[in-house]
């Protein structure tokens, strides 16, 4: 089963020139709001509130901001690769260049935890991280993230 079956990646962006954590969260929240057809501030404020509980910078240059929202019916994600790593207050102190927002539905906690765990597992695999960092464009970035076989990239 591909990650896309569990948590579809609805958008990808590469080499974004964002310079700080708040700017990254604002940008990814905006992308999510467009996908959900809701106001930006609903997503952004929820993501900020979650981030206040502790950084979602999970280490190795990766952040996985995540939040449950009423407007979400099933898990989905948005992946971005930053042009330059930024300070994200990650658990290992490393700067972050890969960000995957995961939006989860309220309820059915087992499904939501499975989706989040699947994203986290994928983003802690050294080979995947290397491929994501060297993907030449957003399509290749997407294919690496969802685990599409190399011959179809």
C-alpha positions as a printed NumPy array, in Angstrom:
array([[  0.   ,   0.   ,   0.   ],
       [  1.357,   3.417,  -0.976],
       [  1.352,   6.385,   1.352],
       [ -1.031,   8.048,  -1.089],
       [ -3.666,   5.452,  -0.149],
       [ -3.405,   6.35 ,   3.537],
       [ -2.667,  10.073,   3.392],
       [ -2.907,  11.585,  -0.083],
       [ -0.356,  14.289,  -0.753],
       [ -2.56 ,  16.91 ,  -2.401],
       [  0.151,  19.448,  -3.184],
       [  3.916,  19.653,  -3.444],
       [  6.235,  22.607,  -3.864],
       [  9.976,  22.751,  -4.322],
       [ 12.676,  25.277,  -3.565],
       [ 10.442,  27.756,  -1.779],
       [ 12.324,  30.888,  -0.675],
       [ 10.686,  31.049,   2.766],
       [ 12.927,  32.36 ,   5.535],
       [ 11.293,  31.534,   8.852],
       [  9.016,  29.082,  10.612],
       [  6.008,  31.392,  10.731],
       [  6.307,  32.088,   6.993],
       [  6.492,  28.367,   6.248],
       [  3.455,  27.647,   8.399],
       [  1.543,  30.528,   6.786],
       [  2.375,  29.258,   3.273],
       [  1.493,  25.628,   3.937],
       [ -1.705,  26.654,   5.75 ],
       [ -2.689,  28.763,   2.738],
       [ -2.177,  25.791,   0.413],
       [ -4.267,  23.602,   2.706],
       [ -7.008,  26.21 ,   2.97 ],
       [ -7.24 ,  26.304,  -0.83 ],
       [ -7.539,  22.509,  -0.943],
       [-10.212,  22.534,   1.779],
       [-11.983,  25.607,   0.449],
       [-11.843,  27.283,   3.873],
       [-10.378,  30.533,   5.175],
       [ -6.595,  30.597,   5.553],
       [ -6.808,  31.688,   9.177],
       [ -8.728,  28.583,  10.222],
       [ -5.85 ,  26.337,   9.164],
       [ -3.063,  28.742,  10.101],
       [ -4.375,  29.393,  13.608],
       [ -4.89 ,  25.669,  14.24 ],
       [ -1.346,  24.9  ,  13.058],
       [  0.097,  27.7  ,  15.21 ],
       [ -1.83 ,  26.482,  18.252],
       [ -0.483,  22.956,  17.736],
       [  3.044,  24.29 ,  17.306],
       [  2.763,  26.075,  20.669],
       [  2.471,  22.65 ,  22.313],
       [  5.916,  21.748,  20.993],
       [  7.82 ,  21.911,  17.761],
       [  6.812,  19.51 ,  15.022],
       [ 10.415,  19.581,  13.791],
       [ 11.055,  15.849,  14.155],
       [ 14.747,  15.818,  13.261],
       [ 16.989,  15.208,  10.268],
       [ 15.819,  18.446,   8.643],
       [ 12.143,  17.403,   8.66 ],
       [  9.05 ,  19.037,  10.148],
       [  5.609,  17.422,  10.191],
       [  3.139,  20.04 ,  11.366],
       [ -0.169,  18.299,  11.95 ],
       [ -3.594,  19.188,  13.212],
       [ -7.141,  17.849,  13.346],
       [ -9.799,  20.002,  11.714],
       [-13.562,  19.751,  11.408],
       [-13.28 ,  20.63 ,   7.701],
       [-11.12 ,  17.572,   6.953],
       [-12.962,  14.388,   6.037],
       [ -9.915,  12.154,   5.526],
       [ -6.19 ,  12.628,   6.11 ],
       [ -4.174,  14.495,   3.541],
       [ -0.821,  16.182,   3.3  ],
       [  1.086,  18.957,   1.625],
       [  4.822,  18.554,   1.075],
       [  7.283,  21.352,   0.522],
       [ 11.013,  21.53 ,   0.106],
       [ 12.578,  24.825,   1.095],
       [ 15.356,  26.457,  -0.889],
       [ 17.367,  26.989,   2.308],
       [ 16.943,  25.238,   5.661],
       [ 15.358,  27.312,   8.435],
       [ 15.302,  27.213,  12.212],
       [ 12.205,  25.264,  13.272],
       [ 13.134,  24.497,  16.891],
       [ 13.482,  20.856,  15.862],
       [ 14.084,  18.229,  18.522],
       [ 17.643,  17.636,  17.259],
       [ 18.432,  21.331,  16.766],
       [ 18.92 ,  20.887,  13.002],
       [ 17.495,  23.349,  10.539],
       [ 14.508,  22.147,   8.49 ],
       [ 14.257,  21.976,   4.701],
       [ 11.452,  19.41 ,   4.28 ],
       [  7.987,  20.184,   5.622],
       [  4.953,  17.929,   5.341],
       [  1.717,  19.335,   6.714],
       [ -0.686,  16.564,   7.676],
       [ -4.306,  17.486,   8.216],
       [ -6.421,  14.929,   9.989],
       [-10.137,  14.468,  10.45 ],
       [-11.651,  14.558,  13.893],
       [-12.732,  11.131,  15.09 ],
       [-11.589,   7.611,  14.156],
       [ -8.323,   8.052,  16.004],
       [ -6.804,   4.787,  14.75 ],
       [ -7.064,   5.889,  11.109],
       [ -5.659,   9.325,  11.925],
       [ -2.708,   7.914,  13.861],
       [ -1.978,   5.442,  11.07 ],
       [ -1.848,   8.273,   8.534],
       [  0.458,  10.402,  10.677],
       [  2.696,   7.429,  11.489],
       [  2.942,   6.526,   7.793],
       [  4.129,  10.017,   6.911],
       [  6.613,  10.016,   9.804],
       [  7.994,   6.592,   8.825],
       [  8.474,   7.695,   5.241],
       [ 10.227,  10.89 ,   6.298],
       [ 12.711,   9.192,   8.591],
       [ 14.085,   6.855,   5.928],
       [ 17.558,   8.119,   4.926],
       [ 17.224,   7.035,   1.282],
       [ 13.842,   8.767,   0.95 ],
       [ 15.21 ,  11.955,   2.513],
       [ 18.13 ,  11.949,   0.099],
       [ 15.823,  11.429,  -2.881],
       [ 13.458,  14.18 ,  -1.694],
       [ 16.339,  16.611,  -1.317],
       [ 17.592,  15.859,  -4.823],
       [ 14.258,  15.619,  -6.657],
       [ 14.534,  17.89 ,  -9.704],
       [ 10.934,  19.138,  -9.617],
       [  7.642,  18.936,  -7.749],
       [  6.444,  15.876,  -9.703],
       [  9.558,  13.923,  -8.765],
       [  9.214,  15.162,  -5.168],
       [  5.631,  13.885,  -5.098],
       [  6.573,  10.517,  -6.584],
       [  9.35 ,   9.995,  -4.054],
       [  7.058,  10.91 ,  -1.17 ],
       [  4.234,   8.58 ,  -2.109],
       [  6.622,   5.724,  -2.871],
       [  5.911,   5.452,  -6.565],
       [  8.418,   3.024,  -8.139],
       [ 11.448,   4.654,  -9.767],
       [ 10.579,   3.408, -13.263],
       [  7.362,   5.476, -13.26 ],
       [  9.087,   8.735, -12.232]])
